[in-house]
Amino acid sequence: MNRYTISGIQQMGIGVTNVQEAWSWYRKQFGMDCRVFDDEAEAKLMLPYTGGEPRSRHAVLALNLQSGGGFEIWQYVGRVPIKITEDIRIGDLGIIACKIKAKNVTETLAHFQKRGITVPAVLSEDPSGKKTFFMKDPYGNIFQVVESTDWFMNEKKDTGGSYGAVIGVADIEKSKVVYCEILGYDEVVYDKTAIFSDLSDLPGGDNEFRRVLLKRSKPFAGPFSKVLGESVIELISAIKKPGKKIYEGRFWGDPGFIHLCYDMRGMDELKRFCESKGFPFTVDSKKSHEGNSFDMGEAAGHFSYIADPDGTLIEFVETHKMPILKKFGLYFDLRKRDPEKSLPNWMIKALKFSRVKN
């Protein structure tokens, strides 16, 4: 039995060229308006993925309190980010799309259409028969809007935050070690091989693929599990030759989906388990700081990374300190709390006082 606890997807990391512009768009369209931190600092520990040098960056972590994982919106400072030179195609290796949870997919599509956002004219269905649609943000990132029933607050927004990801892999069975055994998505919703109509409008989507949608049989637990909610992971693999690695020749932090991050407790136990499965930490802030918390400006904790068999980065964050009402000096301190127990609703709802409006 695993002795670490995962609370859910803390955030999808999104590399951008203008953090404030991108965050404004994500606030307006996806309701990502609660600021957890807004920090300018040097990324000193990501050397394997930043050309061997520390890199200055400006990052914002924002949540939608209706439910779902947040976005870490990340911009290089002092270095010109390198954009991908060609469209991401279905079958490429890496995070192809971020899943966004919606209360009603039909209404969400209609509301996006009224706002003048480029979205499909009609809904499609995923391989399980559920309504869905794919869309792109102004920066070329693909999002899949899917219906969900688990919510934390009702703020009358169309969507919540991240509900998971579509991840391109070369070998689904090898990748399951990471996504099923380490992350706990152990239940198969569907496993189908075909040419799929819901992918037809996306680059490369008219080819044959194997798609496996995974969910957890055991709900997430821990301090932030109520607001982060449940999630799914969809692995997709080309039947013919796999496509390109999305971050080949570029740095972590360059434009696109840079990582998928999980909030968790029990970093030492997680490290041992990952090593036993053949996926050791490639970055470990706890080791680098000799057991002390890593300061993330307005928050603090430990973080680590592993890479799946195709190099896609999965981050783990063990939060120690997090602001509730920063101007009053009120912070969460999670180190002495039961790692399986959720924070009281009032504490999480207090994050609304960090809301930033357009």
N, C-alpha and C positions, 0 to 999 in steps of 0.2 A: 504493500500500500504506500502511495506517495505521501510524504510528510510535508509537502509544501502546499500552499493554498493559492489558487488563482481567482481573482475577483472579477475578471472580465477584461475585455479590450479597453485599455486605458486610452489609447489614441492610435490613429493612423498618422504616420509621419509623412508630411507633404513638403517636398522641396519646391521653392518658388523663387522668383526674381524680385518680387516686391511684397514683403510680408504684410504691410498694412493694406495694400490694395486687395490682395488675396483674402485676407481675413474679413475685410468688409463684404466681399462677395459671399463668403461662407456664412457670415452672420445673416445676411439678407435671405439667402436661398435655403440654407440648411439649419438656421437657428443656432449657430455655434457662437453664442454671445456671452458666455460666462468665462471670464478670464481667470485661469488658475495661476499662470505666471506669464510675464512678459520680460524677457531677459536677454541682454547682450553680453556675451562672454566668449571665451576661447574654448573650442572643442579640442581638449588636449589628449583625450584617451581613445579617440576613434582613428588612430594613426593607420591601422591596417586598411582603412577605407577612405582616407583623405590624403593619399600620396605620401604618407610617412611624415607629414608635418602637421602641427596644431593649426587649426583654422578658426578665424573669428566668425561668429555667426550671431544672428538675431532670431530668437525663437519665441513663439507665442503658443501656449497650450490653452485651448478653449473647449468648453463643453456645451452641450444642449441638455438642460436639466429635465427635459421630457423623458430622456433615456438614451442610452447608446454610448459608444466610445467617442472620445474627443478627437480633435485634430491637433497635432503639433505642426504648426506652420513655420517653416524653417528657411532662412535666407542666409547665404554667404555674405560676409562683409569684408571688403578688401580683396575679393576674388570674383571674377566674372563667372557666374554659373554656366555650365555647359549643357545646353538643351539637347535632347535626343534628336538625331538628324533625320529620322523617318518615323512615321506613325507606329505606335504600338499595335501589333497585330495579335489576334487570338492565336494562341499557340506559342507566343514568345514566353520566355522564362523569367518569372518574377511576379510582382503584384500587378496584375492587369487592370483590376477594377476594385474600388471600394464599395461595399454594399451599404446602402443607407436605408434605415428603417422608416416606414411610413404607416400611419394609421389607416389610410385608405388610398391605395395606389391610383385608382381611377380619379379621385378628386385631386390628388397631388399632381398628376399629369395635367389635368385641366387648369389648375392654378399656375403651373409653370408656363403653360401655353399662353395664358393671359398676360404673364409678365414679359413675354417676348423672348424667353429662353429657348435655345435650340434643343428641342426634344422631339421624339417621334410623334406622328399624327395620331397613332392608335397604340393601344397596349399590345404586348405579346404575352406568351405564356412560357414559363420555365419547364424543364422536363417533368416536373411533378404536377403540372397543370395550373400552377398559381400565377396570377397576374403580376407582370413586372414590366419595367422598361429601362433601357440604358440611355445615358446622357453624358455630355462632356461639359466640364467647366470651361471658362475662357482660356485656360492654359493647356488644354488638351488632355486633362486627366479624365478617365472614364469612371462613372458612377452607375451602379445598378440599384434602382429603387425597388424595394421588396416590402411586402406587408408583414407587420409584426403585431402581436397582441400584448406584449409586456411593456408597461410604461410606469414611470415614476411620478412625474408631475404632469398636469394638464395646463399647458401654456398656449393652447389654441394655435400651435404651429403644425404645418403639414407633416413635418418629418422630425425624427430624432437624429441621433448621431450615427456613428459607424455600427453596422450590424455584422461585420465580417469582411471577407475579401474573396475575390476570384484570383487564384494564384496559378500561373502557368508552371508546369513541372515536366521534366523529361520522362520520369518513371513514377507513376502514382504509388505503386506498392512501396518503393523505397522512401518516398516522401511521407507516407503514413506514419513512419516512426516518429517524426517530428509532430505532425498535426494530430494524430490519434493518440499516441502513447505519451508524449511529453505535454502537449496542450490539452489533451483529454477529449478531443472531438471523436468519440469512439463509436458513434451510431451513424450508420449510412442511411440517408434519406432517399437518395437515388444513385444509381451507378449505371449510366447509359452511354452507348457509343452510337453516334449517328451524325448526320448533318442537321443542325438545330436552327429552327426558324427564328428564335429570339436573338440569335447572334448574327443574322444575315446582313444587317446594316452596319456591322462593325468590320474594320479592316481584317481580312483573313477569315471572317466568320462563315464563309460559304464552304469551308473544308470540313472534313470528318474529324471528330474529336471524341475522346472519352471524357465524360464529366462525372465527378463524384462529389455529391454534396454531403457534408459531415456536420453533425451537431453533437452536443454533449448529452449523454444519458444522465449525468449528475449535474445539477445546476451549479453555477458559480457561487462561491461563498467569499466572505471577507468584508473588509470595511466599506468598500465602494460598490459592492455587487448589486445593490438595489438600483443605483442610478446608471451603472454601466450596462446592466441587463444581460440578456442572453445573446448569443451570436452563432454564426455558422461559418464554415470554411468550405469553399468550392475549389477543388483541384481539377485542372483541365490540362489535357495532354493531347498533342497532335498525333494522329494515327500514322502519318508519314513523318518526315523529318521535323524535329523540333525547331522552333524559330530562334531568334537571337536572344541573348541575355540582355535584358532591358538596361542594365547598368554597366554593360561591357564598355570599357574605355572611359567611364565617367566616375565621379566620386559620389559616395554617400552624401546627401545634401543637395546634389544637383537636382534640377526640376523633375518632379514625378513622385511616385509613392516610394519613399525611401526605406520604410520599415513598418512592421506591424508590432505594436507594443502592448504588453499585458501587465496589469497591476497585480502584484502578488506579495505573499509573505512566505518567508522560509528560503532565503537565497542560498544558504549553504546546502540544504537538502536538495534544492533544485540543481545546483551545480553538480553534486554527486550523481544524481539521476541522469542528467544530460551526458555526463562523461561515460556512464555505464551503457548508454545507448549509442555511443560513438559520435556525439555532438557536443564537444567541450566548448566552454565559453571562449569566444574569440576576443571579447572585451569584458573586463571585470573591474568596475570602479571600486569594489570593496577591496580587492587585492591591491589596487593602485594606491588606495588611501589608508591601508593598514587597519581596516575595520571601522574607520570613521565615516560618517555620512558625507556623501558628495553634495556640495552646495549648488543648488540650481536657482540661485537668486532668491525668489520668494518661496521656494520649496526645497526640501532636502531629502536624501535617501540614498539607496544603492541602485545601480543599474548594471545590466549585463546584456550581452548579445550572443546568440548562436546563429549559424547560417544553415539553411536547409540544404539538401543535396545539390541544388542548383545555385546556391549562393544567396538566396533571398534572406534578408535579415529579419530576425525575430528579436525584439527587445523585451527585457523584463525589468520592471521597476518596483522596488520595495520602498514605498513611501514612508518616511519617518515624520516629516513635518510638512504641513500644507496650510496656506492661509485661508481663514474663513472671513474675518473682517480685519484686513491688514492695517487700516488706519487706526484701529483700536487695539492693535497688538494681539488679536485673537487668532490662534492657529490650532489645527489638529496636531496632536502628538500621538502617533500610533504605536510607539514602541512597546508600551505596556498593556495594550489591548489584546483581547482574545482574537487571534488571527482568523478564526472562522466566523466571527460575529460581525454583522453589519453595524455601521455607525447609526445612531438615532436619526430618524428622518429630519428632525429640526436642524441638525448639524449640516446635513447635506443641502437642505433647502436654503441654508444661510449663504450658500455660494451665490445665490441670486443677487446679493448685494455687490458682487464683483461684475455685474452685467455691464457690457459696453454696447451702446446703441449706435446705429448708423445715423 
